Amino acid sequence: MGKTGKQGHKKRYNSEQGTTIHSLNESSGGVSFGVSAGLRDAMEDALLNQNFEGVKKLLIDLRAQDISDLINHLKHRFREPLFHLLKEDLDPQILVGVTPSLQIELLNLLDIEQVVSVIKKLPSDDALGLLETMDEEWVHRILKRIPVSERSTFEQVLQYPDKSAGRLMQREVVCVPEHWCVAQVLTFIRDRPKSMVQLPRFFYDVFVVNPRHHPVGRVPVNQLLRHDSETLIQDIMMENVNAFPDVADQEDVAQAFKHYALVSAPIISSSGRIIGMVTVDDIVHVLEEEAEEDILYMNKVKGDSDFYAPIPTTAYWRTRWLLITLVNTLIASYVISQFQASIQQITALSFLMTINAAMGGNAGMQVVTVVVRALATRSLLEEDTWRAVRKELGVSLLAGGFCSLLLGVIAGFWVNSVTLGIILSVSLICNMLWASFAGTLLPIIVSRFNLDPAISAGPILTTTTDVFGYALFLGLATLFLM
């Protein structure tokens, strides 16, 4: 859908006609996609009343991606009845568009022959994505019912490490020799025998290979259409081919796509032969998954599509993270308990100490967020580690110095004690400096152990800032005021 001036297409559900209508929305000025709450509510009402004709009317103008979106948004008890109505004439793309947890749930509603039919109709990368959600027994049963040539392809791809380029690629790819002319390439694409390897459903580049099937260039499809039929491929091909090893990490490939503004790229084996390709639509999914994963982990939430998951599943994953927080809190509480006598004699310590820990934790999480993002986007190089540490310490010295001075003055007047104000100010600046130092180094150290810094760095940092902040403030107060 496009825009017309400041108007964007908007989809709304018309309850009288029972269809999805595309209309212009002058107020939003944006593009609307997916399904509306009105359509979702109408679908749930039709399913609740077993109005199956009404359900069919609601679905008639929806694309496969919109039906996937609708299934994602339906309450759990309505998903299975709707899917049963879709099974007879199932568009495989509907299964591709639902969340991973829902893919498993919906695939279990199909018999083995229906699953095999879905796998055969999908591009190899999408089909592989579905196979990855199933257990080994189901995968083995499905592959036994697929022709040998296709089966061997899936078996080879499944041998690649998880999150590798080999798992991401589709095996359908167009490769031609450089001595061909434009007419030969177009004839090859148009009249390719069905017995040969299937062409990709969509492709943007034709890859040029040498006799060893190594990539030597690429020709965008639009260039084929712009040149005379007798033009040689070697005269119009671009030699800047970004080829990626089949064992390369998907996130590395995604960052390269982003850096070089690629729309497709070949995947090569250890011997340098082209064995598949990755397209930009696959990369969008990788970047989205990585961003979503980091956001969920940074906020102590775990699980595929936490928003759509059932209540028990969501509660289970969140409880695991809350237990980690509980342990961190117990450690901080133990440190506080060691200064119980000081707190009883100087009651102001009980509320001032929370300022120190909170400011240190917030300052540290700001740094962790920036560093994790820099690591994820490859903006922070290994040799820049200490430069990043120095920068964050400098920032913390200025920001922390200002905050500690301000809070020290406020605390001094609040509790009528200049000494306590100075102690709070000193402990606060020290804690914020530690937060910046640890907040920079922890994600880097964690990533070098091939762990996800978004998972581990945050909990570790907040524990240290809490413990260090309480211990420093209460220790200084005990030393100088008791």
Contacts in CASP RR format, 6 or more apart in sequence:
PFRMAT RR
TARGET T0000
AUTHOR 0000-0000-0000
METHOD contacts of the structure
MODEL  1
MGKTGKQGHKKRYNSEQGTTIHSLNESSGGVSFGVSAGLRDAMEDALLNQ
NFEGVKKLLIDLRAQDISDLINHLKHRFREPLFHLLKEDLDPQILVGVTP
SLQIELLNLLDIEQVVSVIKKLPSDDALGLLETMDEEWVHRILKRIPVSE
RSTFEQVLQYPDKSAGRLMQREVVCVPEHWCVAQVLTFIRDRPKSMVQLP
RFFYDVFVVNPRHHPVGRVPVNQLLRHDSETLIQDIMMENVNAFPDVADQ
EDVAQAFKHYALVSAPIISSSGRIIGMVTVDDIVHVLEEEAEEDILYMNK
VKGDSDFYAPIPTTAYWRTRWLLITLVNTLIASYVISQFQASIQQITALS
FLMTINAAMGGNAGMQVVTVVVRALATRSLLEEDTWRAVRKELGVSLLAG
GFCSLLLGVIAGFWVNSVTLGIILSVSLICNMLWASFAGTLLPIIVSRFN
LDPAISAGPILTTTTDVFGYALFLGLATLFLM
1 8 0 8 1.000
1 9 0 8 1.000
1 22 0 8 1.000
1 31 0 8 1.000
1 33 0 8 1.000
2 8 0 8 1.000
2 9 0 8 1.000
2 31 0 8 1.000
3 9 0 8 1.000
3 29 0 8 1.000
3 30 0 8 1.000
3 31 0 8 1.000
4 24 0 8 1.000
6 26 0 8 1.000
6 29 0 8 1.000
7 24 0 8 1.000
7 25 0 8 1.000
7 26 0 8 1.000
7 29 0 8 1.000
8 24 0 8 1.000
8 25 0 8 1.000
8 28 0 8 1.000
8 29 0 8 1.000
8 30 0 8 1.000
8 31 0 8 1.000
8 32 0 8 1.000
9 22 0 8 1.000
9 23 0 8 1.000
9 24 0 8 1.000
9 25 0 8 1.000
9 31 0 8 1.000
9 32 0 8 1.000
10 22 0 8 1.000
10 23 0 8 1.000
10 24 0 8 1.000
10 25 0 8 1.000
10 28 0 8 1.000
10 32 0 8 1.000
11 20 0 8 1.000
11 21 0 8 1.000
11 22 0 8 1.000
11 23 0 8 1.000
11 32 0 8 1.000
11 33 0 8 1.000
11 34 0 8 1.000
11 35 0 8 1.000
11 36 0 8 1.000
12 20 0 8 1.000
12 21 0 8 1.000
12 23 0 8 1.000
12 36 0 8 1.000
13 19 0 8 1.000
13 20 0 8 1.000
13 21 0 8 1.000
13 36 0 8 1.000
13 38 0 8 1.000
13 39 0 8 1.000
13 42 0 8 1.000
13 58 0 8 1.000
14 20 0 8 1.000
14 21 0 8 1.000
15 42 0 8 1.000
18 42 0 8 1.000
18 54 0 8 1.000
18 57 0 8 1.000
18 58 0 8 1.000
19 57 0 8 1.000
19 58 0 8 1.000
19 60 0 8 1.000
19 61 0 8 1.000
20 35 0 8 1.000
20 39 0 8 1.000
20 58 0 8 1.000
20 61 0 8 1.000
20 62 0 8 1.000
20 66 0 8 1.000
25 32 0 8 1.000
33 66 0 8 1.000
34 65 0 8 1.000
34 66 0 8 1.000
34 69 0 8 1.000
35 62 0 8 1.000
35 66 0 8 1.000
35 69 0 8 1.000
35 70 0 8 1.000
35 73 0 8 1.000
39 58 0 8 1.000
39 70 0 8 1.000
40 70 0 8 1.000
40 73 0 8 1.000
40 74 0 8 1.000
42 58 0 8 1.000
43 55 0 8 1.000
43 58 0 8 1.000
43 70 0 8 1.000
43 74 0 8 1.000
43 78 0 8 1.000
43 82 0 8 1.000
44 74 0 8 1.000
44 75 0 8 1.000
44 78 0 8 1.000
45 51 0 8 1.000
46 52 0 8 1.000
46 54 0 8 1.000
46 55 0 8 1.000
46 58 0 8 1.000
47 55 0 8 1.000
47 78 0 8 1.000
47 81 0 8 1.000
47 82 0 8 1.000
48 78 0 8 1.000
52 85 0 8 1.000
55 82 0 8 1.000
55 85 0 8 1.000
56 85 0 8 1.000
59 67 0 8 1.000
59 86 0 8 1.000
62 70 0 8 1.000
64 91 0 8 1.000
64 93 0 8 1.000
64 94 0 8 1.000
64 97 0 8 1.000
65 93 0 8 1.000
65 97 0 8 1.000
67 86 0 8 1.000
67 91 0 8 1.000
67 94 0 8 1.000
68 93 0 8 1.000
68 94 0 8 1.000
68 95 0 8 1.000
68 96 0 8 1.000
68 97 0 8 1.000
68 98 0 8 1.000
69 97 0 8 1.000
70 82 0 8 1.000
71 79 0 8 1.000
71 82 0 8 1.000
71 83 0 8 1.000
71 94 0 8 1.000
71 98 0 8 1.000
71 102 0 8 1.000
71 106 0 8 1.000
72 98 0 8 1.000
72 99 0 8 1.000
72 102 0 8 1.000
72 305 0 8 1.000
72 308 0 8 1.000
73 308 0 8 1.000
74 82 0 8 1.000
76 310 0 8 1.000
79 102 0 8 1.000
79 105 0 8 1.000
79 106 0 8 1.000
80 105 0 8 1.000
80 109 0 8 1.000
83 106 0 8 1.000
83 109 0 8 1.000
84 109 0 8 1.000
86 94 0 8 1.000
87 109 0 8 1.000
87 110 0 8 1.000
87 114 0 8 1.000
90 110 0 8 1.000
90 114 0 8 1.000
90 118 0 8 1.000
92 118 0 8 1.000
92 121 0 8 1.000
92 122 0 8 1.000
92 126 0 8 1.000
93 122 0 8 1.000
93 126 0 8 1.000
95 103 0 8 1.000
95 106 0 8 1.000
95 107 0 8 1.000
95 118 0 8 1.000
95 130 0 8 1.000
96 122 0 8 1.000
96 126 0 8 1.000
96 129 0 8 1.000
96 130 0 8 1.000
98 106 0 8 1.000
99 304 0 8 1.000
99 305 0 8 1.000
99 308 0 8 1.000
99 309 0 8 1.000
100 133 0 8 1.000
100 304 0 8 1.000
100 305 0 8 1.000
101 304 0 8 1.000
101 305 0 8 1.000
101 308 0 8 1.000
101 309 0 8 1.000
101 313 0 8 1.000
102 305 0 8 1.000
102 308 0 8 1.000
103 130 0 8 1.000
103 133 0 8 1.000
104 133 0 8 1.000
104 134 0 8 1.000
107 115 0 8 1.000
107 130 0 8 1.000
107 133 0 8 1.000
107 134 0 8 1.000
110 118 0 8 1.000
112 141 0 8 1.000
112 142 0 8 1.000
112 145 0 8 1.000
113 145 0 8 1.000
115 138 0 8 1.000
115 142 0 8 1.000
116 142 0 8 1.000
116 145 0 8 1.000
116 146 0 8 1.000
118 127 0 8 1.000
118 130 0 8 1.000
119 127 0 8 1.000
119 130 0 8 1.000
119 131 0 8 1.000
119 142 0 8 1.000
119 146 0 8 1.000
120 127 0 8 1.000
120 146 0 8 1.000
120 150 0 8 1.000
122 130 0 8 1.000
123 170 0 8 1.000
123 172 0 8 1.000
123 200 0 8 1.000
123 201 0 8 1.000
124 153 0 8 1.000
124 154 0 8 1.000
124 157 0 8 1.000
124 170 0 8 1.000
124 171 0 8 1.000
124 172 0 8 1.000
125 168 0 8 1.000
125 169 0 8 1.000
125 170 0 8 1.000
125 282 0 8 1.000
127 154 0 8 1.000
128 154 0 8 1.000
128 157 0 8 1.000
128 158 0 8 1.000
128 167 0 8 1.000
131 139 0 8 1.000
131 142 0 8 1.000
131 154 0 8 1.000
131 158 0 8 1.000
132 158 0 8 1.000
132 167 0 8 1.000
134 142 0 8 1.000
139 158 0 8 1.000
143 151 0 8 1.000
143 154 0 8 1.000
143 155 0 8 1.000
144 151 0 8 1.000
146 154 0 8 1.000
153 171 0 8 1.000
157 166 0 8 1.000
157 167 0 8 1.000
157 169 0 8 1.000
157 171 0 8 1.000
160 166 0 8 1.000
160 167 0 8 1.000
160 246 0 8 1.000
160 247 0 8 1.000
161 167 0 8 1.000
161 247 0 8 1.000
163 249 0 8 1.000
163 250 0 8 1.000
163 251 0 8 1.000
164 246 0 8 1.000
164 247 0 8 1.000
164 248 0 8 1.000
164 249 0 8 1.000
164 250 0 8 1.000
165 244 0 8 1.000
165 245 0 8 1.000
165 246 0 8 1.000
165 247 0 8 1.000
165 248 0 8 1.000
165 249 0 8 1.000
165 250 0 8 1.000
165 253 0 8 1.000
165 267 0 8 1.000
165 278 0 8 1.000
166 246 0 8 1.000
166 247 0 8 1.000
166 267 0 8 1.000
167 250 0 8 1.000
168 250 0 8 1.000
168 253 0 8 1.000
168 278 0 8 1.000
168 282 0 8 1.000
168 286 0 8 1.000
169 246 0 8 1.000
169 267 0 8 1.000
169 275 0 8 1.000
169 276 0 8 1.000
169 277 0 8 1.000
169 278 0 8 1.000
169 282 0 8 1.000
170 200 0 8 1.000
170 276 0 8 1.000
170 277 0 8 1.000
170 278 0 8 1.000
170 279 0 8 1.000
170 282 0 8 1.000
171 197 0 8 1.000
171 275 0 8 1.000
171 276 0 8 1.000
172 197 0 8 1.000
172 198 0 8 1.000
172 199 0 8 1.000
172 200 0 8 1.000
172 201 0 8 1.000
172 203 0 8 1.000
172 276 0 8 1.000
172 277 0 8 1.000
173 200 0 8 1.000
173 203 0 8 1.000
173 207 0 8 1.000
173 266 0 8 1.000
173 274 0 8 1.000
173 276 0 8 1.000
173 277 0 8 1.000
174 189 0 8 1.000
174 199 0 8 1.000
174 200 0 8 1.000
174 203 0 8 1.000
174 205 0 8 1.000
174 206 0 8 1.000
174 207 0 8 1.000
175 206 0 8 1.000
175 207 0 8 1.000
175 208 0 8 1.000
175 209 0 8 1.000
175 213 0 8 1.000
175 274 0 8 1.000
176 184 0 8 1.000
176 185 0 8 1.000
176 188 0 8 1.000
176 206 0 8 1.000
176 207 0 8 1.000
176 208 0 8 1.000
176 209 0 8 1.000
176 233 0 8 1.000
177 208 0 8 1.000
177 209 0 8 1.000
177 210 0 8 1.000
177 211 0 8 1.000
177 233 0 8 1.000
178 208 0 8 1.000
178 209 0 8 1.000
178 210 0 8 1.000
178 216 0 8 1.000
178 217 0 8 1.000
178 232 0 8 1.000
178 233 0 8 1.000
178 234 0 8 1.000
178 237 0 8 1.000
179 232 0 8 1.000
179 233 0 8 1.000
179 234 0 8 1.000
180 188 0 8 1.000
180 232 0 8 1.000
180 233 0 8 1.000
181 229 0 8 1.000
181 230 0 8 1.000
181 231 0 8 1.000
181 232 0 8 1.000
181 233 0 8 1.000
182 224 0 8 1.000
182 227 0 8 1.000
182 228 0 8 1.000
182 229 0 8 1.000
182 230 0 8 1.000
182 231 0 8 1.000
182 233 0 8 1.000
182 236 0 8 1.000
183 229 0 8 1.000
183 230 0 8 1.000
185 206 0 8 1.000
185 219 0 8 1.000
185 224 0 8 1.000
185 233 0 8 1.000
186 224 0 8 1.000
186 229 0 8 1.000
189 199 0 8 1.000
189 206 0 8 1.000
192 199 0 8 1.000
200 277 0 8 1.000
200 279 0 8 1.000
202 279 0 8 1.000
203 221 0 8 1.000
203 264 0 8 1.000
203 277 0 8 1.000
203 279 0 8 1.000
204 220 0 8 1.000
204 221 0 8 1.000
204 263 0 8 1.000
204 264 0 8 1.000
204 279 0 8 1.000
204 280 0 8 1.000
205 218 0 8 1.000
205 219 0 8 1.000
205 220 0 8 1.000
205 221 0 8 1.000
205 263 0 8 1.000
205 264 0 8 1.000
205 277 0 8 1.000
206 218 0 8 1.000
206 219 0 8 1.000
206 220 0 8 1.000
206 221 0 8 1.000
206 224 0 8 1.000
207 215 0 8 1.000
207 217 0 8 1.000
207 218 0 8 1.000
207 241 0 8 1.000
207 266 0 8 1.000
207 274 0 8 1.000
207 277 0 8 1.000
208 215 0 8 1.000
208 216 0 8 1.000
208 217 0 8 1.000
208 218 0 8 1.000
208 219 0 8 1.000
208 233 0 8 1.000
208 234 0 8 1.000
208 237 0 8 1.000
209 215 0 8 1.000
209 216 0 8 1.000
209 274 0 8 1.000
210 216 0 8 1.000
212 272 0 8 1.000
212 273 0 8 1.000
213 273 0 8 1.000
213 274 0 8 1.000
214 268 0 8 1.000
214 272 0 8 1.000
214 273 0 8 1.000
214 274 0 8 1.000
215 241 0 8 1.000
215 243 0 8 1.000
215 266 0 8 1.000
215 268 0 8 1.000
215 274 0 8 1.000
216 237 0 8 1.000
216 239 0 8 1.000
216 241 0 8 1.000
217 237 0 8 1.000
217 238 0 8 1.000
217 239 0 8 1.000
217 240 0 8 1.000
217 241 0 8 1.000
218 237 0 8 1.000
218 238 0 8 1.000
218 241 0 8 1.000
218 266 0 8 1.000
219 233 0 8 1.000
219 236 0 8 1.000
219 237 0 8 1.000
219 238 0 8 1.000
220 238 0 8 1.000
223 236 0 8 1.000
227 236 0 8 1.000
241 265 0 8 1.000
241 266 0 8 1.000
242 256 0 8 1.000
242 260 0 8 1.000
242 262 0 8 1.000
242 265 0 8 1.000
243 265 0 8 1.000
243 266 0 8 1.000
243 267 0 8 1.000
243 268 0 8 1.000
243 272 0 8 1.000
243 274 0 8 1.000
244 252 0 8 1.000
244 253 0 8 1.000
244 256 0 8 1.000
244 265 0 8 1.000
244 266 0 8 1.000
244 267 0 8 1.000
244 268 0 8 1.000
244 278 0 8 1.000
245 267 0 8 1.000
245 268 0 8 1.000
245 269 0 8 1.000
245 270 0 8 1.000
246 267 0 8 1.000
246 268 0 8 1.000
246 269 0 8 1.000
246 270 0 8 1.000
246 275 0 8 1.000
247 270 0 8 1.000
250 286 0 8 1.000
251 286 0 8 1.000
251 290 0 8 1.000
251 376 0 8 1.000
253 265 0 8 1.000
253 278 0 8 1.000
253 283 0 8 1.000
253 286 0 8 1.000
254 283 0 8 1.000
254 286 0 8 1.000
254 287 0 8 1.000
254 290 0 8 1.000
255 377 0 8 1.000
255 378 0 8 1.000
256 262 0 8 1.000
256 265 0 8 1.000
257 265 0 8 1.000
257 278 0 8 1.000
257 280 0 8 1.000
257 283 0 8 1.000
258 283 0 8 1.000
258 287 0 8 1.000
262 280 0 8 1.000
262 283 0 8 1.000
263 279 0 8 1.000
263 280 0 8 1.000
264 277 0 8 1.000
264 278 0 8 1.000
264 279 0 8 1.000
264 280 0 8 1.000
265 277 0 8 1.000
265 278 0 8 1.000
266 274 0 8 1.000
266 276 0 8 1.000
266 277 0 8 1.000
267 274 0 8 1.000
267 275 0 8 1.000
267 276 0 8 1.000
267 277 0 8 1.000
267 278 0 8 1.000
268 274 0 8 1.000
268 275 0 8 1.000
269 275 0 8 1.000
290 376 0 8 1.000
293 452 0 8 1.000
293 454 0 8 1.000
294 372 0 8 1.000
294 376 0 8 1.000
294 452 0 8 1.000
294 454 0 8 1.000
296 302 0 8 1.000
296 303 0 8 1.000
296 306 0 8 1.000
297 452 0 8 1.000
297 454 0 8 1.000
297 455 0 8 1.000
298 368 0 8 1.000
298 369 0 8 1.000
298 372 0 8 1.000
298 454 0 8 1.000
298 458 0 8 1.000
300 318 0 8 1.000
300 321 0 8 1.000
300 322 0 8 1.000
300 324 0 8 1.000
300 325 0 8 1.000
300 459 0 8 1.000
301 317 0 8 1.000
301 318 0 8 1.000
301 321 0 8 1.000
302 317 0 8 1.000
302 318 0 8 1.000
302 320 0 8 1.000
302 321 0 8 1.000
303 309 0 8 1.000
303 313 0 8 1.000
303 317 0 8 1.000
306 314 0 8 1.000
306 317 0 8 1.000
309 317 0 8 1.000
324 459 0 8 1.000
325 459 0 8 1.000
328 459 0 8 1.000
328 462 0 8 1.000
328 463 0 8 1.000
328 466 0 8 1.000
331 463 0 8 1.000
331 466 0 8 1.000
331 467 0 8 1.000
332 357 0 8 1.000
332 463 0 8 1.000
332 466 0 8 1.000
332 467 0 8 1.000
332 470 0 8 1.000
335 467 0 8 1.000
335 470 0 8 1.000
335 471 0 8 1.000
335 474 0 8 1.000
336 343 0 8 1.000
336 353 0 8 1.000
336 470 0 8 1.000
336 474 0 8 1.000
338 474 0 8 1.000
339 349 0 8 1.000
339 470 0 8 1.000
339 474 0 8 1.000
339 475 0 8 1.000
339 477 0 8 1.000
339 478 0 8 1.000
342 349 0 8 1.000
342 474 0 8 1.000
342 475 0 8 1.000
342 477 0 8 1.000
342 478 0 8 1.000
342 481 0 8 1.000
342 482 0 8 1.000
343 349 0 8 1.000
343 350 0 8 1.000
343 474 0 8 1.000
345 482 0 8 1.000
346 420 0 8 1.000
346 477 0 8 1.000
346 481 0 8 1.000
346 482 0 8 1.000
348 411 0 8 1.000
348 414 0 8 1.000
348 415 0 8 1.000
348 417 0 8 1.000
348 420 0 8 1.000
349 473 0 8 1.000
349 474 0 8 1.000
349 477 0 8 1.000
352 411 0 8 1.000
352 415 0 8 1.000
352 420 0 8 1.000
352 424 0 8 1.000
352 473 0 8 1.000
353 469 0 8 1.000
353 470 0 8 1.000
353 473 0 8 1.000
353 474 0 8 1.000
355 407 0 8 1.000
355 411 0 8 1.000
355 424 0 8 1.000
355 428 0 8 1.000
356 424 0 8 1.000
356 427 0 8 1.000
356 428 0 8 1.000
356 431 0 8 1.000
356 469 0 8 1.000
356 470 0 8 1.000
356 472 0 8 1.000
356 473 0 8 1.000
357 431 0 8 1.000
357 465 0 8 1.000
357 466 0 8 1.000
357 469 0 8 1.000
357 470 0 8 1.000
359 400 0 8 1.000
359 403 0 8 1.000
359 407 0 8 1.000
359 428 0 8 1.000
359 431 0 8 1.000
359 432 0 8 1.000
360 428 0 8 1.000
360 431 0 8 1.000
360 432 0 8 1.000
360 434 0 8 1.000
360 435 0 8 1.000
360 465 0 8 1.000
360 469 0 8 1.000
361 435 0 8 1.000
361 461 0 8 1.000
361 462 0 8 1.000
361 465 0 8 1.000
361 466 0 8 1.000
363 396 0 8 1.000
363 399 0 8 1.000
363 400 0 8 1.000
363 432 0 8 1.000
363 435 0 8 1.000
363 436 0 8 1.000
363 465 0 8 1.000
364 432 0 8 1.000
364 435 0 8 1.000
364 436 0 8 1.000
364 438 0 8 1.000
364 439 0 8 1.000
364 461 0 8 1.000
364 465 0 8 1.000
365 458 0 8 1.000
365 461 0 8 1.000
365 462 0 8 1.000
367 392 0 8 1.000
367 396 0 8 1.000
367 435 0 8 1.000
367 436 0 8 1.000
367 439 0 8 1.000
367 440 0 8 1.000
368 439 0 8 1.000
368 442 0 8 1.000
368 443 0 8 1.000
368 453 0 8 1.000
368 457 0 8 1.000
368 458 0 8 1.000
368 461 0 8 1.000
371 380 0 8 1.000
371 388 0 8 1.000
371 439 0 8 1.000
371 440 0 8 1.000
371 443 0 8 1.000
371 444 0 8 1.000
371 453 0 8 1.000
371 457 0 8 1.000
372 443 0 8 1.000
372 453 0 8 1.000
372 454 0 8 1.000
372 457 0 8 1.000
373 379 0 8 1.000
374 380 0 8 1.000
374 388 0 8 1.000
375 443 0 8 1.000
375 444 0 8 1.000
375 447 0 8 1.000
375 453 0 8 1.000
376 454 0 8 1.000
380 388 0 8 1.000
380 444 0 8 1.000
385 440 0 8 1.000
385 441 0 8 1.000
385 444 0 8 1.000
388 440 0 8 1.000
388 444 0 8 1.000
389 437 0 8 1.000
389 440 0 8 1.000
389 441 0 8 1.000
392 436 0 8 1.000
392 437 0 8 1.000
392 439 0 8 1.000
392 440 0 8 1.000
393 433 0 8 1.000
393 436 0 8 1.000
393 437 0 8 1.000
394 436 0 8 1.000
395 436 0 8 1.000
396 432 0 8 1.000
396 433 0 8 1.000
396 435 0 8 1.000
396 436 0 8 1.000
397 429 0 8 1.000
397 433 0 8 1.000
399 432 0 8 1.000
400 428 0 8 1.000
400 429 0 8 1.000
400 432 0 8 1.000
400 433 0 8 1.000
401 429 0 8 1.000
401 432 0 8 1.000
403 428 0 8 1.000
403 432 0 8 1.000
404 424 0 8 1.000
404 425 0 8 1.000
404 426 0 8 1.000
404 428 0 8 1.000
404 429 0 8 1.000
404 432 0 8 1.000
405 425 0 8 1.000
407 424 0 8 1.000
407 425 0 8 1.000
407 428 0 8 1.000
408 421 0 8 1.000
408 422 0 8 1.000
408 424 0 8 1.000
408 425 0 8 1.000
408 428 0 8 1.000
409 421 0 8 1.000
411 417 0 8 1.000
411 420 0 8 1.000
411 421 0 8 1.000
411 424 0 8 1.000
411 425 0 8 1.000
412 418 0 8 1.000
412 420 0 8 1.000
412 421 0 8 1.000
412 424 0 8 1.000
415 421 0 8 1.000
419 480 0 8 1.000
419 481 0 8 1.000
420 477 0 8 1.000
420 481 0 8 1.000
423 473 0 8 1.000
423 476 0 8 1.000
423 477 0 8 1.000
423 480 0 8 1.000
423 481 0 8 1.000
424 473 0 8 1.000
426 476 0 8 1.000
427 469 0 8 1.000
427 472 0 8 1.000
427 473 0 8 1.000
427 476 0 8 1.000
428 473 0 8 1.000
430 472 0 8 1.000
431 465 0 8 1.000
431 468 0 8 1.000
431 469 0 8 1.000
431 472 0 8 1.000
434 464 0 8 1.000
434 465 0 8 1.000
434 468 0 8 1.000
435 461 0 8 1.000
435 465 0 8 1.000
438 461 0 8 1.000
438 464 0 8 1.000
438 465 0 8 1.000
439 457 0 8 1.000
439 461 0 8 1.000
442 453 0 8 1.000
442 456 0 8 1.000
442 457 0 8 1.000
442 458 0 8 1.000
442 460 0 8 1.000
442 461 0 8 1.000
443 453 0 8 1.000
443 454 0 8 1.000
443 457 0 8 1.000
444 453 0 8 1.000
446 452 0 8 1.000
446 453 0 8 1.000
446 456 0 8 1.000
446 457 0 8 1.000
447 453 0 8 1.000
END
